[in-house]
């Protein structure tokens, strides 16, 4: 799967803006609405694959979180996130310049989230490595899943994105199984309605994982 990694890495490292899908705002509203109740009393949070930091910016305003650890493979997106925080006097965000997302060591925090990033972690060994290094009792994931019986890997040219694109869509049962190895409670539910789902036929799911 090394080819998949390289295609995904080149795509995201080239991004200066998050892809502006027609339903991006709807999806972000749903993601934030789901995450917010579970982190409202948290003081620190890790965002794996933070992208342009839109989730962090909202949570900064509506929670007690005062320390964010933002990880992303795109240095350009991280740089733009720093610019967005330039108006804050306090050091509210710490940017982790991870050269390789799958080999990052994550800090201890009250909660960890990952919205739409795990489809770019192609190997189960790497996915296990990430989960083993999460140091939060609460972990919330949103990820697109295949409706087929086996994991589905794509590596193609996307007309919509104007670029080569690569991703892995795992089954819900495979995600549930691997999350259950590291967390005592795993809750799963559909994230989006069909009208804002992907044209690839995948369905997005939230997985809320808890060690307590």
trRosetta pair geometry for C-beta under 8 A, 3 or more apart (Angstrom, degrees):
i j d omega theta_ij theta_ji phi_ij phi_ji
1 4 4.6 -37 -174 31 80 121
1 5 6.4 87 130 -24 82 93
1 122 4.0 -169 161 132 142 136
1 123 5.7 -178 55 -61 138 84
1 153 7.2 -121 -117 -132 106 147
1 168 7.8 -6 -145 -62 138 131
2 5 5.5 -52 -153 33 39 114
2 6 6.4 37 153 -19 69 105
3 6 5.8 -56 -149 36 33 110
3 7 6.4 31 155 -18 66 106
3 155 6.5 36 119 -139 109 157
3 166 7.6 -172 123 -110 73 158
4 7 5.9 -57 -149 37 30 109
4 8 6.2 24 157 -13 66 110
4 122 4.7 113 95 -87 136 156
4 153 6.5 -77 -90 -166 147 115
4 155 5.6 -108 -97 -82 79 117
4 166 4.3 -177 -150 167 70 137
4 167 7.8 -171 -166 -32 112 11
4 168 7.0 52 174 -47 154 98
5 8 6.0 -62 -147 41 27 107
5 9 5.9 26 157 -20 66 112
5 120 8.0 100 -121 176 57 79
5 122 5.9 -114 -61 15 82 130
5 166 7.8 -85 -31 101 16 143
6 9 5.7 -53 -140 37 28 111
6 10 6.2 28 160 -18 64 106
7 10 6.1 -56 -147 36 27 108
7 11 6.4 27 155 -21 62 108
7 155 5.9 131 26 -143 165 96
7 164 5.1 -99 -151 130 108 115
7 165 6.9 116 151 -170 115 7
7 166 3.8 95 86 -10 125 129
8 11 5.8 -56 -150 34 30 113
8 12 6.3 12 162 -6 67 110
8 120 4.5 159 -180 -143 149 104
8 122 7.8 178 2 -40 145 112
8 165 7.7 54 -95 -162 64 49
8 166 4.7 -97 -50 71 85 100
8 167 6.9 113 -94 -76 119 57
9 12 6.4 -65 -144 44 26 97
9 13 5.8 19 164 -14 66 116
9 73 6.2 -110 -129 165 74 142
10 13 6.1 -60 -135 42 23 106
10 14 6.3 22 163 -21 60 113
10 164 7.3 26 81 70 124 112
11 14 6.2 -74 -162 33 22 108
11 15 7.1 29 148 -38 61 102
11 161 7.4 15 -153 153 122 143
11 163 5.5 130 -120 132 96 137
11 164 6.7 -129 -69 83 108 70
11 165 6.0 74 -95 -105 158 62
11 166 7.5 179 -4 24 136 79
12 15 5.5 -41 -154 8 42 118
12 72 7.7 -136 163 173 125 94
12 73 5.1 65 104 81 132 113
12 74 4.8 -115 153 -56 84 107
12 77 7.8 -47 177 -7 86 134
12 120 7.3 20 -27 -130 143 163
13 73 6.2 -77 -67 135 82 93
13 74 5.4 -171 -105 -109 37 68
13 75 7.0 28 -144 16 82 83
13 76 7.3 110 -175 6 47 105
14 74 7.9 -72 35 -124 28 109
14 76 7.7 -2 168 16 15 147
14 163 7.5 180 71 -127 143 151
15 18 6.8 57 167 -92 136 34
15 19 7.4 -73 -127 -43 132 73
15 74 5.3 -39 58 -129 97 153
15 76 6.3 -177 90 75 52 124
15 77 6.0 15 99 -52 103 109
16 76 4.8 -80 -100 158 61 134
16 77 7.4 180 -145 -69 24 62
16 80 7.0 116 -174 -47 67 136
17 20 7.0 -10 136 -37 121 99
17 52 6.9 17 -154 -85 49 134
17 80 7.9 101 -90 -68 54 176
18 24 7.3 135 118 -148 114 141
18 51 5.0 47 -94 177 122 120
18 52 4.4 -96 -26 -16 116 122
18 54 7.4 -69 10 -16 158 122
18 77 7.0 74 -62 -121 80 124
19 24 7.5 -173 103 -84 66 130
19 161 6.1 -46 -115 -113 137 96
20 24 5.8 -88 -150 -6 47 151
21 24 4.6 132 56 -51 79 89
21 27 7.7 28 75 8 126 135
21 160 7.9 30 -107 165 85 133
23 26 4.7 -52 -169 44 79 118
23 27 5.6 80 131 -26 90 100
23 196 4.0 162 -163 -145 153 103
24 27 5.9 -62 -150 38 29 108
24 28 6.2 25 157 -18 67 108
25 28 5.8 -54 -144 37 31 110
25 29 6.4 34 156 -22 64 105
26 29 5.8 -56 -152 33 29 112
26 30 6.5 26 153 -15 64 107
26 192 7.9 86 126 -133 107 110
26 196 5.3 -119 99 -116 138 159
27 30 5.7 -56 -150 38 33 110
27 31 6.2 35 153 -21 67 106
27 191 8.0 44 -145 140 84 117
27 192 6.4 -26 -109 -90 86 130
27 196 6.3 -169 -63 152 89 131
27 204 7.9 79 -137 22 112 174
28 31 5.6 -51 -143 36 33 113
28 32 6.2 30 159 -16 66 107
28 54 5.7 -42 -143 124 138 139
28 55 7.3 -141 -152 -71 92 75
29 32 6.0 -58 -147 39 27 107
29 33 6.1 27 156 -20 63 111
30 33 5.7 -57 -143 38 29 111
30 34 6.4 27 158 -19 64 107
30 191 6.3 111 136 172 129 84
30 192 6.2 122 91 -91 170 76
31 34 6.0 -62 -154 35 27 108
31 35 6.3 14 158 -11 66 112
31 55 6.5 -72 121 -98 123 115
31 115 5.2 50 -153 -134 141 139
31 142 5.9 -93 -117 -6 100 163
31 191 7.4 18 -83 -165 69 123
32 35 6.0 -61 -140 42 30 104
32 36 5.9 43 163 -41 67 107
32 55 6.2 -169 -86 -127 88 76
32 58 5.1 -27 -130 107 140 157
32 59 7.4 -150 -138 -56 95 80
33 36 6.2 -41 -139 16 23 118
34 37 7.9 -72 179 26 28 95
34 38 7.9 -5 147 6 61 116
34 140 7.5 166 125 -175 103 136
34 142 7.5 108 74 -71 149 123
34 191 7.1 -59 -41 -132 160 86
34 206 5.6 -131 175 -98 153 156
35 38 6.1 -86 -166 47 44 103
35 39 5.9 -3 160 9 86 120
35 55 7.1 37 45 -159 160 118
35 59 7.3 -55 114 -83 124 120
35 113 5.9 20 -129 -113 135 146
35 115 7.9 -65 -52 -68 138 119
35 140 5.6 153 -113 105 88 159
36 39 6.6 -85 -142 49 24 88
36 40 6.1 49 166 -67 68 92
36 59 7.2 -161 -102 -104 75 82
36 62 6.4 -23 -136 111 120 129
36 63 7.1 -154 -145 -65 74 108
37 40 6.0 -24 -141 -20 29 118
38 111 7.0 131 128 -126 93 147
38 138 6.1 176 162 -173 109 140
38 140 6.2 126 86 -61 149 138
38 208 6.6 -144 -100 -139 162 125
39 42 4.4 -41 -164 11 75 129
39 45 6.1 38 -157 -93 138 131
39 59 6.6 -13 102 -143 135 126
39 63 5.8 -19 119 -124 90 155
39 65 6.7 3 156 -51 110 125
39 110 7.3 124 -142 105 82 111
39 111 4.7 -109 -107 40 103 164
39 113 7.5 -53 -53 -46 146 123
39 138 7.2 -178 -84 109 78 146
39 140 7.8 -96 -41 3 112 139
40 62 7.7 -59 -120 135 84 84
40 63 5.3 -139 -134 -120 42 91
40 64 7.2 67 161 6 50 91
41 63 7.8 -102 -30 -161 15 95
41 64 6.2 11 -145 31 34 129
41 110 8.0 -130 104 169 68 151
42 45 5.7 79 127 -64 141 97
42 63 6.5 1 55 169 84 134
42 64 6.8 167 73 68 40 89
42 65 5.4 13 98 -80 92 95
42 109 7.6 45 -176 161 122 89
42 110 3.7 175 -143 96 95 137
42 111 4.8 -65 -102 2 156 114
42 138 7.6 -113 -80 53 128 138
43 64 5.9 -44 -93 119 62 99
43 65 6.2 141 -167 -116 19 47
43 66 6.1 -23 -169 26 75 89
43 67 6.8 31 142 26 75 96
43 110 5.7 111 39 -23 66 139
44 65 6.5 131 -90 -145 16 86
44 66 7.5 -45 -78 59 65 61
44 67 4.3 -16 -113 73 92 105
44 68 7.5 -177 -157 -79 60 32
44 69 7.4 37 177 -11 99 98
44 107 7.9 -84 159 113 134 116
44 108 7.9 56 99 114 144 60
44 109 4.0 -126 119 -141 102 86
44 110 5.1 128 55 3 71 89
44 111 7.8 166 93 31 55 65
45 56 7.9 -179 91 -115 124 82
45 59 6.8 -43 44 137 163 153
45 65 5.1 -18 -4 -136 115 142
45 67 7.5 157 25 91 58 61
45 68 5.5 -16 68 -115 89 72
45 69 7.2 -159 100 28 44 75
45 109 5.5 137 -104 164 14 137
45 110 6.6 -43 -72 59 63 87
45 111 5.0 -14 -115 71 86 90
45 112 7.1 158 -165 -92 64 33
45 113 6.7 5 -177 4 112 102
46 68 7.8 144 -97 -166 27 57
46 69 4.5 -22 -109 68 74 110
46 71 7.1 18 -176 -3 92 111
46 106 5.5 54 -151 -168 161 115
46 107 6.4 171 -82 57 119 81
46 109 4.7 166 -24 29 91 148
46 111 7.4 -156 30 103 71 48
46 112 4.2 -13 65 -114 106 85
46 113 7.3 171 88 26 59 58
46 134 7.7 -165 72 -139 146 82
46 136 6.5 -149 25 -33 113 134
47 50 4.0 74 116 -88 121 99
47 53 7.8 113 92 -119 158 62
47 55 6.3 160 -128 83 139 122
47 56 5.8 -96 -16 -65 159 104
47 68 6.5 3 -1 -171 110 104
47 69 7.1 172 23 84 65 56
47 70 5.2 -6 60 -115 108 66
47 71 6.7 -174 90 30 58 72
47 112 7.8 -178 -75 -158 27 58
47 113 5.5 -13 -113 67 68 93
47 114 7.4 143 -167 -88 50 48
47 115 7.9 -23 -157 11 96 95
48 71 5.1 -10 -122 64 52 122
48 101 7.5 104 -171 -165 91 106
48 104 7.9 176 -125 67 98 144
48 106 7.4 -43 -78 -100 109 133
48 112 6.6 35 -16 180 107 103
48 113 7.2 -165 24 93 78 43
48 114 4.1 -24 68 -94 106 103
48 117 5.7 -145 121 65 86 159
48 130 7.2 91 -152 -166 156 124
49 71 6.7 -14 -33 96 36 86
49 72 5.8 89 -136 -108 33 75
49 73 7.6 -3 -110 -3 75 87
49 101 7.0 43 -72 -143 84 141
49 114 5.6 66 34 -150 111 85
49 115 7.1 -148 93 56 105 56
49 116 6.9 -141 124 83 136 63
49 117 2.7 174 1 -91 167 140
49 118 8.0 -129 -3 -37 154 50
49 120 7.6 142 -110 42 137 124
50 53 5.3 28 152 -87 113 61
50 55 7.0 -128 -148 49 77 106
50 56 6.0 15 -157 -27 124 123
50 70 4.2 -36 -5 -155 162 96
50 71 6.4 125 -10 55 99 43
50 72 5.0 -94 44 -49 77 112
50 77 7.6 172 90 131 80 119
50 78 7.7 84 68 -95 115 76
50 81 6.9 37 117 -89 127 159
51 54 7.0 -26 93 12 114 91
51 72 6.1 166 -51 -114 25 140
51 74 7.6 36 -127 41 43 128
51 77 5.7 -89 -174 -180 38 148
51 115 7.9 -68 3 77 124 102
52 77 5.4 -99 -82 -155 54 102
52 80 6.3 -36 -139 95 80 127
52 81 6.6 169 -176 -71 40 90
53 56 4.5 -51 -165 43 81 119
53 57 5.7 87 134 -30 90 95
53 70 6.3 -11 -100 -131 99 149
53 77 7.6 164 -17 162 86 91
53 80 7.6 -164 15 99 118 84
53 81 3.7 119 -29 -120 145 112
53 84 6.2 -177 84 52 139 147
54 57 5.8 -51 -147 31 32 113
54 58 6.7 27 157 -14 63 104
55 58 6.1 -60 -154 38 32 106
55 59 6.2 23 155 -13 68 112
55 113 7.0 -126 145 103 151 144
55 115 6.1 145 -52 9 153 147
56 59 5.8 -61 -142 43 29 106
56 60 6.1 42 155 -32 65 104
56 68 5.2 85 -143 -160 117 162
56 70 6.2 -29 -66 -87 156 119
56 81 7.2 47 58 -154 142 123
56 93 6.8 65 169 -109 140 129
57 60 5.7 -48 -151 24 27 119
57 61 7.2 18 154 -13 58 105
57 84 6.4 -62 -89 148 124 139
58 61 6.1 -66 -162 36 34 106
58 62 6.3 -15 162 15 71 116
59 62 6.4 -80 -133 54 31 85
59 63 5.1 -12 -174 14 76 125
59 65 5.7 9 146 39 105 141
59 68 7.7 122 87 -90 121 126
60 63 7.5 -42 -89 45 9 88
60 65 6.8 -88 -100 82 46 102
60 68 7.2 -60 -78 -32 97 137
60 92 6.2 67 -136 157 121 141
60 93 7.9 -47 -90 -59 130 107
65 68 6.5 64 151 -66 122 86
65 110 7.8 -139 -105 47 92 126
66 90 7.4 -42 -166 129 102 143
66 92 6.2 -98 -167 -132 58 79
67 92 7.3 -144 -94 -167 36 46
67 93 7.8 145 -156 -102 42 32
67 94 6.7 10 -167 -2 88 108
67 109 7.4 -145 99 -120 103 105
68 92 6.7 30 14 145 100 75
68 93 4.6 -22 61 -118 106 80
68 94 6.9 -180 84 30 53 67
69 94 5.4 -18 -103 73 65 103
69 96 5.8 33 -176 -22 89 119
69 106 7.1 127 116 -159 145 77
69 107 5.1 179 -81 38 163 121
69 109 6.2 -137 15 -55 121 141
70 78 6.7 156 116 -124 118 91
70 81 6.2 -132 136 132 167 161
70 93 6.2 12 -9 -172 120 111
70 94 7.4 170 17 83 77 50
70 95 5.4 -30 63 -115 105 63
70 96 6.6 -179 76 22 47 80
71 96 5.0 -22 -89 70 78 118
71 98 5.2 23 -149 3 97 135
71 101 6.6 118 154 -129 112 83
71 104 5.7 59 -139 -158 142 173
71 106 7.4 -68 -37 -105 147 92
72 77 5.4 -74 122 83 154 122
72 78 5.4 -176 56 -59 113 96
72 98 7.5 148 54 45 24 103
72 101 7.5 -18 -160 -93 23 114
73 98 7.0 -61 -91 90 52 97
73 100 7.7 21 -117 -133 98 26
73 101 4.7 -59 -66 -40 101 115
73 120 7.8 -112 1 127 146 147
74 77 4.0 59 98 12 120 109
74 78 6.6 167 98 -11 65 83
75 78 5.4 -55 -147 40 37 114
75 79 6.2 43 153 -25 69 103
75 97 6.7 35 -111 -143 96 97
76 79 5.7 -49 -147 32 30 113
76 80 6.7 29 153 -17 61 104
77 80 5.8 -54 -151 36 34 111
77 81 6.5 39 149 -23 64 103
78 81 5.5 -52 -152 31 35 115
78 82 6.7 39 150 -21 65 99
78 95 5.3 114 -173 -160 113 127
78 97 6.7 153 123 -101 166 72
79 82 5.7 -49 -155 30 35 113
79 83 6.7 38 147 -20 64 102
80 83 5.4 -48 -152 32 39 116
80 84 6.6 44 149 -23 65 101
81 84 5.6 -50 -152 31 36 114
81 85 6.7 22 153 -9 65 106
81 93 7.3 -119 146 142 108 158
81 95 6.9 145 87 -98 119 120
82 85 6.0 -66 -153 43 33 103
82 86 7.0 62 145 -57 62 85
82 93 7.7 -152 -103 91 59 126
82 95 6.1 -44 -70 -39 104 149
83 86 5.5 -21 -162 -21 39 120
85 88 5.2 -40 -173 22 76 118
85 92 6.3 -146 -154 60 126 105
85 93 5.3 -111 -97 26 169 130
88 92 5.2 -46 142 6 157 124
91 94 7.5 47 158 -69 102 76
96 104 6.7 85 139 -150 136 127
96 107 7.9 -164 -68 -13 137 107
98 101 5.7 93 117 -92 132 46
98 103 7.7 167 -170 70 106 70
98 104 4.3 -28 -125 -89 140 118
100 103 4.4 29 95 28 114 109
100 104 7.2 -167 88 -44 60 73
101 104 6.1 -33 -158 -15 35 117
101 117 7.6 -140 -178 177 149 122
101 120 7.5 42 69 106 153 115
101 121 7.4 -114 109 -82 117 95
102 121 6.0 137 -95 -127 105 96
102 123 7.8 55 -146 50 154 102
102 126 4.0 -30 -156 -160 132 119
102 129 6.4 68 174 76 83 128
102 130 6.5 -80 -140 -56 59 104
103 129 7.3 -21 -102 137 48 143
104 130 7.7 37 54 -115 90 83
104 133 7.5 170 96 108 65 149
105 133 5.9 -117 -132 -168 54 136
106 109 7.8 -77 158 8 101 107
106 112 6.9 33 168 -111 149 137
106 133 5.3 124 20 132 97 98
106 134 5.9 1 64 -107 150 46
106 135 6.0 -174 99 11 96 94
107 135 6.8 -99 134 52 28 130
108 135 4.2 -78 -101 123 66 132
108 136 7.3 147 -160 -69 52 63
109 112 6.2 116 69 -65 116 77
109 135 6.9 100 19 85 61 89
109 136 5.2 -27 76 -82 75 113
110 136 6.4 43 119 -138 19 105
110 137 7.6 -37 -169 35 49 92
110 138 6.9 7 146 35 66 113
111 136 5.2 108 -131 -174 17 143
111 137 7.8 -54 -91 61 58 66
111 138 4.2 -31 -114 81 88 112
111 139 7.3 174 -164 -79 66 36
111 140 7.1 9 -179 2 112 102
112 134 5.2 -124 38 -153 165 110
112 135 7.8 108 -43 52 131 50
112 136 4.2 173 -12 26 95 142
112 138 7.2 166 28 94 62 61
112 139 4.9 -7 68 -113 98 79
112 140 7.6 176 93 26 52 63
113 139 7.5 170 -85 -159 37 49
113 140 4.7 -14 -114 66 84 95
113 141 7.5 173 -160 -77 54 39
114 117 4.8 -91 -175 39 101 117
114 118 6.2 81 130 -39 134 94
114 139 7.9 3 7 -175 98 89
114 140 7.6 175 29 92 58 54
114 141 5.0 -5 65 -114 96 77
114 142 7.5 -161 100 32 58 60
114 143 7.8 14 111 -60 101 100
115 141 7.8 178 -83 -157 37 40
115 142 4.7 16 -133 44 67 112
116 119 6.9 -30 -171 14 59 112
116 142 5.8 -18 -42 95 68 94
116 143 6.6 156 -102 -104 36 49
116 144 7.2 40 -124 -15 82 89
116 204 7.8 -30 -87 -129 92 121
117 120 6.1 -63 -176 35 57 106
117 121 7.3 50 135 -21 78 102
117 143 7.8 -70 49 -96 46 95
118 121 5.2 -48 -153 28 57 113
118 127 6.8 63 -154 -120 103 109
118 141 6.4 18 -15 -160 137 125
118 143 4.7 -34 53 -105 114 136
118 170 7.8 -53 129 15 112 124
118 175 7.8 96 119 -118 152 114
119 143 6.0 159 -43 -158 88 94
119 144 5.8 12 -69 48 141 94
119 167 4.4 8 152 -165 110 105
119 168 5.7 -174 -162 59 61 57
119 169 6.3 6 -129 -81 110 56
119 170 7.9 -150 -105 1 67 84
120 166 7.7 93 -123 98 77 82
120 167 6.3 -55 -76 -116 62 72
120 168 7.7 154 -86 21 17 85
121 126 5.2 -150 -168 107 97 115
121 127 4.9 122 129 -78 129 82
121 130 6.6 -58 -127 -10 159 146
121 168 7.5 -86 75 44 46 123
122 126 7.2 46 55 41 55 135
122 153 7.1 57 -143 -121 105 115
122 166 7.9 -21 -76 144 129 113
122 168 5.0 135 -120 -26 67 136
123 126 4.4 88 70 6 95 102
123 127 7.0 -163 96 -6 51 84
124 127 5.3 -52 -144 39 39 114
124 128 6.1 44 154 -21 69 102
124 178 7.2 -139 -149 -103 98 142
125 128 5.9 -53 -150 36 28 111
125 129 6.5 32 150 -23 61 106
126 129 5.4 -51 -149 32 35 116
126 130 6.6 37 153 -20 65 100
127 130 5.8 -50 -152 32 34 111
127 131 6.5 26 154 -12 65 108
127 178 6.4 11 127 165 124 154
128 131 5.9 -60 -146 42 32 107
128 132 6.0 34 157 -23 67 110
128 178 7.0 -111 -83 -159 76 113
128 181 7.7 -28 -125 89 93 148
129 132 5.8 -55 -143 35 27 112
129 133 6.5 12 160 -9 61 114
130 133 6.2 -76 -155 43 26 101
130 134 6.9 40 151 -42 65 96
131 134 5.8 -36 -152 3 37 116
131 178 6.8 -179 -19 151 165 97
131 179 7.1 -147 -128 -110 141 51
131 181 7.3 78 123 77 145 103
131 182 4.5 -165 157 -9 111 163
132 182 6.6 -131 -82 -106 48 130
134 139 5.7 36 162 -94 153 135
134 182 7.1 85 47 153 115 142
136 139 5.8 134 83 -67 108 80
137 210 6.4 23 156 -157 81 63
137 211 4.4 -111 -142 45 72 105
137 212 5.3 42 -179 -36 130 97
138 208 7.7 -23 -161 -169 86 84
138 209 7.4 141 -161 83 39 62
138 210 5.9 -3 -104 -106 64 74
138 211 7.9 -111 -53 14 37 83
139 179 7.8 -163 94 -148 126 107
139 183 6.4 -129 38 -74 120 143
139 208 7.8 152 84 -160 52 41
139 209 4.2 -18 66 65 99 111
139 210 7.7 -163 28 -68 72 36
140 206 6.8 -17 -169 -165 91 99
140 207 7.3 165 -154 84 44 55
140 208 5.3 -5 -109 -110 82 70
140 209 7.3 -165 -75 25 37 74
141 175 7.7 -150 102 -173 144 125
141 179 7.4 -134 19 -95 141 134
141 206 7.0 149 83 -157 52 49
141 207 4.4 -3 59 54 104 100
141 209 7.2 33 1 -6 103 111
142 191 5.4 80 -143 -96 110 154
142 204 6.0 21 178 180 95 109
142 205 7.2 -175 -145 91 57 36
142 206 5.2 -26 -95 -96 81 67
142 207 7.8 -179 -80 18 33 69
143 170 7.6 6 135 44 133 101
143 175 6.6 177 70 -113 137 150
143 204 7.0 175 92 -144 22 71
143 205 6.5 -22 62 59 69 79
143 207 7.3 -10 20 3 105 111
144 167 7.9 24 65 156 123 140
144 169 5.7 -55 115 -120 94 100
144 198 6.0 24 -132 -3 146 139
144 200 7.7 68 160 68 145 125
144 202 4.0 54 173 136 110 140
144 203 7.0 149 -152 76 69 23
144 204 5.0 -45 -90 -87 65 70
144 205 7.9 124 -118 12 21 71
145 169 6.0 125 -158 -177 24 86
145 170 6.1 -51 -128 81 80 59
145 171 6.2 67 -173 -153 108 21
145 172 4.8 62 173 -61 165 73
145 175 6.6 -93 -98 -6 122 137
145 202 6.0 152 67 -164 30 95
145 203 5.8 -31 60 67 86 75
145 204 7.4 134 9 -112 77 22
145 205 5.4 7 -3 5 126 117
146 150 7.7 -22 93 87 146 38
146 151 6.6 142 22 -139 138 33
146 152 4.2 124 -88 9 149 118
146 169 3.9 111 -47 122 90 112
146 170 6.8 -154 15 101 96 8
146 171 5.9 -54 65 -80 92 59
146 201 7.7 36 -141 103 66 93
146 202 5.8 -56 -87 -109 43 87
147 201 6.3 -97 24 150 115 95
147 202 7.1 -177 -16 -122 84 38
147 203 6.2 73 -63 -2 101 109
148 152 5.7 92 39 -53 132 120
148 171 7.3 -102 80 -85 59 98
149 171 7.1 1 -175 -91 24 141
150 171 6.9 -71 -137 -39 12 122
151 168 6.2 5 177 -178 113 102
151 169 6.8 166 -161 86 63 51
151 170 4.8 -21 -112 -114 101 60
151 171 6.2 -99 -70 -13 61 81
151 174 6.4 -23 -64 18 103 168
152 168 7.2 157 83 -160 46 55
152 169 4.5 -10 61 60 98 102
153 166 7.9 1 -178 -167 84 87
153 167 7.7 -174 -149 95 51 42
153 168 5.0 -19 -102 -107 74 82
153 169 7.8 -165 -74 24 30 67
154 165 7.4 1 116 109 109 88
154 166 6.5 -173 97 -140 65 47
154 167 5.6 6 53 54 100 77
154 168 7.7 -178 20 -85 67 36
154 169 7.4 36 -7 -5 105 102
154 200 7.3 -89 -39 -138 160 138
155 164 7.6 8 -177 -178 71 100
155 165 7.8 -169 -142 94 37 46
155 166 4.5 12 -109 -109 75 99
156 164 7.4 -172 108 -149 24 65
156 165 6.2 -20 69 61 66 84
156 166 7.8 140 17 -84 51 58
157 163 7.4 -149 -148 120 69 22
157 164 5.5 -48 -98 -96 66 58
157 165 7.2 108 -137 14 20 82
158 161 4.0 39 95 30 127 103
158 162 7.2 -42 92 3 80 23
158 163 6.2 -3 51 62 97 61
158 164 7.5 114 9 -149 80 12
158 165 4.2 28 -19 0 121 136
159 162 7.2 24 -171 -72 30 50
161 165 5.7 94 49 -61 149 130
169 200 7.2 -175 -50 126 152 134
169 202 5.0 -123 -135 -102 141 128
170 174 4.7 -110 175 79 111 127
170 175 5.5 127 103 -50 125 91
171 174 4.6 95 59 4 86 102
171 175 7.2 -154 92 -2 47 83
172 175 5.8 -57 -151 40 35 110
172 176 6.0 35 153 -21 69 108
172 188 6.4 109 -170 -179 112 151
172 205 5.9 89 -112 -21 106 166
173 176 5.6 -52 -142 38 31 112
173 177 6.2 35 156 -23 64 107
174 177 5.7 -53 -146 35 30 113
174 178 6.4 20 160 -12 65 107
175 178 6.2 -62 -145 40 29 102
175 179 6.1 25 160 -15 67 110
175 188 7.8 121 98 -108 113 130
175 205 7.4 153 76 77 155 133
175 207 6.1 -134 146 -60 120 151
176 179 6.1 -59 -144 40 26 108
176 180 6.2 29 157 -24 62 112
176 186 5.9 147 -149 122 73 142
176 188 5.9 -55 -90 -45 109 145
176 207 7.2 -161 -91 -120 62 124
177 180 5.8 -61 -151 33 26 113
177 181 7.3 36 150 -31 59 97
178 181 5.8 -39 -162 12 39 117
178 182 7.8 8 154 3 61 103
179 182 6.5 -79 -164 46 39 93
179 183 5.7 -25 165 33 80 115
179 186 4.8 117 111 -114 120 139
179 207 5.6 -147 -67 165 169 142
179 209 5.2 -129 -178 -89 116 132
180 183 6.6 -78 -116 63 29 74
180 186 5.2 -90 -76 -3 78 140
182 209 7.4 27 89 176 91 145
183 186 5.7 111 87 -66 116 88
183 209 3.8 126 37 -178 177 106
183 210 6.0 105 -177 53 116 27
183 211 5.5 -97 -134 -72 73 67
184 210 6.6 -58 61 98 83 71
184 211 5.6 93 7 -144 99 39
184 212 7.4 -145 49 51 128 18
185 209 7.0 154 87 -155 60 45
185 210 4.3 -11 61 58 109 101
185 211 7.9 -143 25 -62 81 14
185 212 7.8 -40 16 62 121 56
186 207 6.1 -15 -167 -169 97 99
186 208 7.3 152 -156 78 45 48
186 209 5.1 -6 -105 -104 77 79
186 210 7.8 -168 -71 23 38 69
187 206 8.0 -5 106 113 85 94
187 207 7.2 152 77 -158 48 47
187 208 4.4 -12 58 58 102 99
187 209 7.8 -161 24 -69 66 37
187 210 7.9 29 -3 -2 100 107
188 205 5.7 3 -167 176 94 126
188 206 7.1 165 -148 86 46 56
188 207 5.3 -11 -99 -103 79 73
188 208 7.9 -165 -70 22 35 69
189 205 6.7 158 82 -155 27 80
189 206 5.5 -9 61 56 79 99
190 203 6.4 -54 -128 168 97 116
190 204 7.3 87 -166 84 62 63
190 205 6.1 -59 -106 -105 36 69
190 206 7.8 26 106 15 12 82
191 204 4.0 -61 51 116 125 103
191 205 5.8 -174 -18 -115 96 12
191 206 5.0 120 -81 -33 94 85
192 196 4.9 -107 -177 82 126 100
192 197 5.6 160 98 -74 121 72
192 203 7.7 -161 57 -162 88 65
192 204 4.9 52 11 49 106 121
193 196 6.0 67 64 23 77 92
193 197 7.5 -121 104 -31 37 92
194 197 5.4 -43 -149 4 41 123
197 202 6.9 -161 -180 83 104 59
197 203 6.0 -33 -133 -110 136 56
197 204 6.7 -161 -120 0 83 91
198 201 7.2 -56 94 20 90 25
198 202 4.9 15 52 48 127 96
198 204 7.8 111 -12 -41 100 94
